[in-house]
Amino acid sequence: MVTVPTIRRLSAADAPRLADLMTAYRRAMGGPAEAMTPEQATPLIERAISEPDLLLLGADHGGALAGFALAFDLPEIISGSRAGQLDDLFVMPEARGSGLARALIGQLTEIGTARDWTHLRWLVPQDNLTAKRLYQSIANPAPWDSFRIELSQRRSI
């Protein structure tokens, strides 16, 4: 029997587990090694609850929060409509392969359809081949490159 992932908006009660996921995510992405605390996760959850253009979804697996997606509902100038920007997507290693990432993206497409988004877009690290295989099976490559300025090391513009 296939278990259908449970995707839901996060609440303040999720702060302790979200802090664990955020710690694992930022370590996986080469960020700071120190653990995030529930007190650090709570403002993000509260902001997502109060701001309709910030979407923070959780994915439950085996009775516990095992993944999250952070997305934004943004103006889309070219179409004159709106678009979704998936900023962060993470699934704990022990829950990978269970369909949580696909389900999180699927829920965002449902939200986007209801909100009249023209598209949902996201970035993926170049070396994340596993994620890229999933994304290539459900989406088309975007016709643009990505750039970033590290503000702590900003050079003259």
Secondary structure, DSSP 8 states (H G I E B T S, - for coil): -----EEEE--GGGHHHHHHHHHHHHHHTT---S---HHHHHHHHHHHHH-TTEEEEEEEETTEEEEEEEEEEEEETTTTEEEEEEEEEEE-GGGTTSSHHHHHHHHHHHHHHHTTEEEEEE---TT-HHHHHHHHHHS---SS------GGG----
